Every structure is written in C-alpha cells, then in structure tokens.
Amino acid sequence: MELLLIFINVVTPVFTLVIIGYLAGNRLELDARTLSRSAYYLFIPAFTFNVISTADIDLSLAVQITLYIITVHIACSLLAFSVAKLLHRSAEVAAAYIMVASFGNVGNFGLSIIEFGLGETALVPATVSFLAISLSAFVICVGAASSVRGSGLMAVVAVLKTPALLSVIPAAFFLATPFSVPMSLVRITSLLGQAMIPVMLVTLGVQLSNIKQPRISSDVMVASAIRLIAGPVLAIMLAALFGVTGLERSVGILQAGMPAAVLTSIIAIEYDIVPDLVTTITLFSTIASLFSLTILLSYL
C-alpha cells in the first residue's frame, strides 16, 4: 500500500507531465530546443537564484553536500568504467557508460521528485546538489568524450559560464551579507522559477519523442542499472563517510538514483560517442526509474 501511494502521489505526477510532452511534441510541433533553451537561460537561473538567495543553510553544510555528491558521482563513473573494461567494451562504449553514470536527470526529475517526495524544505539541499552534479558531470562527460575524440578544453571552460552557475554569485552575495533581496526581484525570480519544473518535464517528454527506433541491448540494461541502482547504493555507503544525515542524506541518495540526463545524448551526438546507444539508455532508464524511484522513495 505504501509503494502504491508513493507511486500515485509522487512518481505518477512527474511522469504524467513527461507523457504530456511526449504526446504533444509532434502533434503541436513543439520545438524541444526552444523549450530547453528557455529553461536553461531563464527558468533554471531564476529558480537557482531564488532558492539560494533566500536559503537558510550553513555554508559548511553546503560544502559538505557538494563534496559528498560529487564523490558519489565520481565513484559511480569509476564503477562504470571498470564494468565497461571487464566487459571488453570499445573506447566509445566505455565513454558512454561513464557519461551515463556521471550525469543523472537531477534537474527535470530530481528537483520535482524531491519536492513531491520529501517536501519543499528539501529544495535547498537539492538545488545545491543539482549545481554540484551539473558542474562535475559536464566536466566528466566532456572529458570522457574528448578522450576518445580529442580536446574538449573549450567545452569544459564553457561549463563555468552556464547561467545557473553564474546566478549563484549574486545569490551567494545576498545569502552571505545583511542585505535583503529587493521584493520586486524576489517576485520576478519566484514567478520564473515556478515555471522551471513543469517546463523541463514537458521538454523532456518532447525530447524523448524524438528518439527513433530504440534497440534494447545488454549495454542499455547494464548502464541503466549502474545509473539507477549502483548510484544510490554508493550514495548510501558514502553518506556516513561524509557525515551526511537526515534530509541531506535522502536528497543525495535520490539524486544519485535519477535516470540518465537528456544532456548526455546531446554531448554524445556532439562528439559522436555512440549516440544511438546513449539516447536509448536515456529513454530506457527514464521508463525504468518509474519503478526504481518508487522503491527508493519507500526505502527513504
């Protein structure tokens, strides 16, 4: 009964918006790139600024969360690389394993699942972990791809220019000083931020609708298992090492168990790293997470 209630009240609303995007994408000729760019440049930075600037979180706790969640994803990437080598996979497939392991859908899925499952107060540590994972995952993904295709230094530098990360600078100023955020700015960023989750979930559905003829292989299942199962297991094991407990621990475990991010497909296409495999893993892990996240939420 508990699993059923979690499935209906937490997981189903998230997947419903994804399905709406999936069904409406072609019928309404929605442009996934326009939607994703709107979220990337407007909604995510506004959400990040609004949450961080008004957060009631100690700096040392934020650092603790950041170190914890980055270590979890580095460990998951190393595990994925080891598994790929044990299976004697090519350099391209090994890079795909690493990319999927390092980059979960902590934005679209993570923030919405955490808000519904753990409550609005969990959004502060969830946003901190979202930013930490995004930064480390971009670097790991580009590093893995460029190790196969050549230098990706410019792409790594571009990570530091992402709007969400830049929005942290003024947010941190208001958080660390006695100055209050002007009410007009609070309302503007709040309104834009409220649009982030629904827009990103619908966008995910539109993006998934563009995946043609997925082929389920052993690589798809193994890479998805590392992302959905090994990730949260590593997060559980490492939580005690970093002294992360309570709500922050639950957030870290959930973020570590999110399906593969759509951005991994974009990077795979950009660097020609078996893009069909990566996009299929993205789709398969998203569907499989319908069940894995329900179980994980029940555990937490």
C-alpha positions as CSV (number, residue, x, y, z in Angstrom):
1,M,0.0,0.0,0.0
2,E,2.9,2.4,0.8
3,L,4.5,1.7,-2.5
4,L,1.2,2.2,-4.3
5,L,0.6,5.6,-2.5
6,I,4.2,6.8,-3.4
7,F,3.7,5.7,-7.0
8,I,0.4,7.5,-7.3
9,N,1.2,10.7,-5.3
10,V,4.9,11.3,-6.0
11,V,6.1,9.5,-9.2
12,T,3.0,9.5,-11.3
13,P,2.5,13.3,-11.4
14,V,6.1,13.7,-12.7
15,F,5.7,11.1,-15.4
16,T,2.4,12.4,-16.4
17,L,4.0,15.8,-17.4
18,V,6.7,13.8,-19.3
19,I,4.0,11.8,-21.1
20,I,2.1,15.0,-22.0
21,G,5.2,16.4,-23.5
22,Y,5.8,13.1,-25.4
23,L,2.3,13.0,-26.8
24,A,2.1,16.8,-27.6
25,G,5.5,17.2,-29.1
26,N,4.8,16.1,-32.6
27,R,1.1,16.9,-32.6
28,L,1.7,20.6,-31.6
29,E,5.0,20.7,-33.4
30,L,6.8,21.8,-30.2
31,D,10.4,22.7,-30.6
32,A,12.4,20.9,-27.9
33,R,15.4,23.2,-28.5
34,T,13.4,26.4,-27.8
35,L,11.8,24.9,-24.7
36,S,15.1,23.6,-23.4
37,R,16.9,27.0,-24.1
38,S,14.1,28.8,-22.3
39,A,14.6,26.6,-19.2
40,Y,18.4,26.8,-19.5
41,Y,18.7,30.6,-19.8
42,L,15.6,31.8,-17.9
43,F,13.8,29.4,-15.6
44,I,16.8,27.5,-14.1
45,P,18.9,30.6,-13.2
46,A,15.8,32.3,-11.7
47,F,15.0,29.2,-9.7
48,T,18.6,28.8,-8.5
49,F,18.9,32.5,-7.5
50,N,15.6,32.4,-5.7
51,V,16.3,29.3,-3.7
52,I,19.9,30.1,-2.8
53,S,19.4,33.8,-2.0
54,T,16.6,33.1,0.4
55,A,18.0,29.8,1.8
56,D,18.5,29.1,5.4
57,I,21.6,26.9,5.0
58,D,25.0,27.0,6.7
59,L,28.0,27.4,4.3
60,S,29.8,24.4,5.8
61,L,26.8,22.2,5.2
62,A,26.6,23.4,1.6
63,V,30.3,22.4,1.2
64,Q,29.6,19.1,2.9
65,I,26.8,18.3,0.5
66,T,28.8,19.4,-2.5
67,L,31.8,17.2,-1.6
68,Y,29.6,14.2,-0.8
69,I,27.5,14.3,-4.0
70,I,30.5,14.9,-6.3
71,T,32.4,12.0,-4.7
72,V,29.3,9.8,-5.2
73,H,29.2,10.6,-8.9
74,I,32.9,10.2,-9.4
75,A,32.7,6.8,-7.7
76,C,29.8,5.9,-10.0
77,S,31.8,6.9,-13.1
78,L,34.8,4.8,-12.0
79,L,32.5,1.9,-11.4
80,A,31.0,2.3,-14.9
81,F,34.5,2.5,-16.5
82,S,35.5,-0.7,-14.6
83,V,32.4,-2.6,-15.7
84,A,32.9,-1.5,-19.3
85,K,36.5,-2.7,-19.2
86,L,35.5,-6.0,-17.6
87,L,33.0,-6.5,-20.5
88,H,35.8,-5.6,-23.0
89,R,33.8,-2.8,-24.5
90,S,35.3,-0.3,-27.0
91,A,36.5,3.1,-26.0
92,E,33.4,4.7,-27.4
93,V,31.0,2.4,-25.4
94,A,33.2,2.8,-22.2
95,A,32.9,6.6,-22.6
96,A,29.1,6.2,-23.0
97,Y,29.0,4.2,-19.7
98,I,30.9,6.9,-17.9
99,M,28.7,9.7,-19.3
100,V,25.5,8.0,-18.2
101,A,26.9,7.2,-14.8
102,S,28.0,10.7,-14.1
103,F,25.0,12.6,-15.4
104,G,21.6,11.8,-13.9
105,N,18.5,13.8,-14.7
106,V,18.8,15.8,-11.4
107,G,17.1,18.9,-12.9
108,N,13.9,17.7,-14.6
109,F,13.4,14.6,-12.5
110,G,15.5,15.3,-9.4
111,L,14.0,18.5,-8.2
112,S,10.4,17.6,-8.9
113,I,10.6,14.1,-7.4
114,I,12.4,15.5,-4.3
115,E,9.8,18.3,-3.9
116,F,6.9,15.9,-4.1
117,G,8.5,13.1,-2.1
118,L,10.5,15.0,0.6
119,G,8.7,18.4,0.8
120,E,9.6,21.9,-0.2
121,T,12.2,22.3,2.5
122,A,14.3,19.7,0.7
123,L,14.7,22.0,-2.3
124,V,17.6,23.9,-0.8
125,P,19.9,20.9,-0.4
126,A,18.5,19.5,-3.7
127,T,19.5,22.7,-5.5
128,V,23.0,22.6,-4.0
129,S,23.4,19.0,-5.1
130,F,21.9,19.9,-8.5
131,L,24.5,22.5,-9.2
132,A,27.4,20.4,-7.9
133,I,26.3,17.4,-10.0
134,S,25.8,19.6,-13.1
135,L,29.3,21.1,-12.8
136,S,31.1,17.8,-12.2
137,A,29.0,15.8,-14.7
138,F,29.7,18.3,-17.5
139,V,33.4,18.1,-16.8
140,I,33.4,14.2,-16.6
141,C,31.2,13.8,-19.7
142,V,33.2,16.2,-21.8
143,G,36.4,14.7,-20.5
144,A,35.3,11.1,-21.3
145,A,34.1,12.2,-24.8
146,S,37.2,14.2,-25.6
147,S,39.4,11.4,-24.5
148,V,38.0,9.5,-27.5
149,R,37.6,12.3,-30.0
150,G,40.2,14.9,-29.0
151,S,40.4,18.0,-26.8
152,G,37.3,19.4,-25.1
153,L,39.0,22.2,-23.1
154,M,36.8,24.9,-24.5
155,A,33.7,23.0,-23.6
156,V,34.9,22.5,-20.1
157,V,35.6,26.2,-19.8
158,A,32.1,26.9,-21.1
159,V,30.7,24.9,-18.2
160,L,31.8,27.7,-15.9
161,K,29.7,30.2,-18.0
162,T,26.4,28.3,-17.6
163,P,23.6,30.6,-16.4
164,A,22.6,28.5,-13.4
165,L,26.1,28.6,-12.0
166,L,26.5,32.3,-12.7
167,S,23.3,33.0,-10.9
168,V,24.8,31.6,-7.7
169,I,27.2,34.6,-7.5
170,P,24.6,37.3,-6.7
171,A,22.5,34.8,-4.7
172,A,25.6,34.0,-2.5
173,F,26.1,37.7,-2.0
174,F,22.6,38.2,-0.5
175,L,23.0,35.0,1.4
176,A,26.3,36.0,3.0
177,T,25.5,39.7,3.7
178,P,22.9,41.5,5.7
179,F,21.4,42.9,2.5
180,S,17.9,41.7,1.6
181,V,16.9,40.8,-1.9
182,P,14.6,43.5,-3.3
183,M,10.9,42.4,-3.2
184,S,10.5,43.0,-6.9
185,L,13.4,40.8,-7.7
186,V,12.1,38.1,-5.3
187,R,8.8,38.1,-7.1
188,I,10.3,38.1,-10.6
189,T,12.6,35.2,-9.9
190,S,9.9,33.3,-8.0
191,L,7.5,33.5,-10.9
192,L,10.1,32.4,-13.4
193,G,11.4,29.7,-11.0
194,Q,7.9,28.2,-10.6
195,A,7.8,27.6,-14.3
196,M,11.0,25.6,-14.3
197,I,9.8,22.2,-13.2
198,P,6.7,21.9,-15.5
199,V,8.5,23.3,-18.5
200,M,11.5,21.0,-18.0
201,L,9.3,17.9,-17.6
202,V,7.3,18.7,-20.7
203,T,10.5,19.4,-22.5
204,L,11.9,16.0,-21.5
205,G,8.8,14.4,-23.0
206,V,9.3,16.3,-26.3
207,Q,13.0,15.3,-26.4
208,L,12.2,11.7,-25.7
209,S,9.6,11.7,-28.5
210,N,12.4,12.4,-31.0
211,I,14.2,9.2,-30.2
212,K,13.6,6.8,-33.1
213,Q,13.6,3.0,-33.0
214,P,15.4,2.3,-29.7
215,R,17.1,-1.1,-29.5
216,I,17.4,-2.6,-26.0
217,S,20.8,-4.3,-25.7
218,S,22.8,-5.7,-22.8
219,D,24.7,-2.4,-22.7
220,V,21.5,-0.4,-22.3
221,M,20.5,-2.6,-19.3
222,V,23.9,-2.6,-17.7
223,A,24.4,1.1,-18.0
224,S,20.9,1.8,-16.7
225,A,21.5,-0.5,-13.8
226,I,24.6,1.4,-12.8
227,R,22.7,4.7,-13.0
228,L,19.5,3.6,-11.2
229,I,20.9,1.0,-8.7
230,A,24.6,1.4,-8.2
231,G,24.3,5.2,-7.9
232,P,22.0,5.2,-4.8
233,V,23.9,2.3,-3.3
234,L,27.1,4.2,-3.5
235,A,25.3,7.3,-2.0
236,I,24.1,5.2,0.9
237,M,27.6,3.8,1.5
238,L,29.4,7.2,1.3
239,A,26.9,9.2,3.4
240,A,28.4,8.0,6.7
241,L,31.9,8.8,5.5
242,F,31.0,12.4,4.9
243,G,28.7,12.6,8.0
244,V,25.7,13.4,5.8
245,T,22.4,12.6,7.6
246,G,18.7,13.3,7.6
247,L,17.2,15.3,4.8
248,E,20.5,15.9,3.1
249,R,21.3,12.2,3.0
250,S,17.8,11.4,1.5
251,V,18.3,14.1,-1.1
252,G,21.8,12.8,-2.1
253,I,20.5,9.2,-2.4
254,L,17.6,10.3,-4.6
255,Q,19.7,12.5,-6.8
256,A,22.1,9.6,-7.3
257,G,19.3,7.4,-8.5
258,M,17.9,9.6,-11.2
259,P,17.7,8.3,-14.8
260,A,20.2,9.4,-17.4
261,A,20.0,13.1,-18.3
262,V,19.0,14.1,-21.8
263,L,22.1,16.3,-22.0
264,T,24.2,13.1,-22.2
265,S,22.5,12.4,-25.5
266,I,23.3,15.9,-26.7
267,I,27.0,15.5,-25.7
268,A,27.1,12.1,-27.3
269,I,25.8,13.5,-30.6
270,E,28.2,16.4,-30.4
271,Y,31.2,14.1,-30.0
272,D,29.8,11.2,-32.0
273,I,30.0,8.8,-29.0
274,V,27.6,6.0,-29.9
275,P,24.6,8.5,-29.8
276,D,22.0,5.8,-30.6
277,L,23.2,3.8,-27.5
278,V,23.2,6.8,-25.2
279,T,19.8,8.1,-26.3
280,T,18.3,4.6,-25.9
281,I,19.8,4.4,-22.4
282,T,18.2,7.7,-21.6
283,L,14.8,6.5,-22.7
284,F,15.1,3.1,-21.1
285,S,16.4,4.4,-17.8
286,T,13.7,7.0,-17.7
287,I,11.0,4.4,-18.0
288,A,12.7,2.0,-15.6
289,S,13.0,4.8,-13.0
290,L,9.2,4.8,-12.7
291,F,9.7,1.6,-10.6
292,S,13.2,2.2,-9.1
293,L,12.4,5.6,-7.8
294,T,9.1,4.3,-6.2
295,I,11.1,1.7,-4.3
296,L,13.9,4.2,-3.4
297,L,11.3,6.6,-2.0
298,S,9.7,3.9,0.0
299,Y,13.2,3.0,1.5
300,L,13.8,6.6,2.4
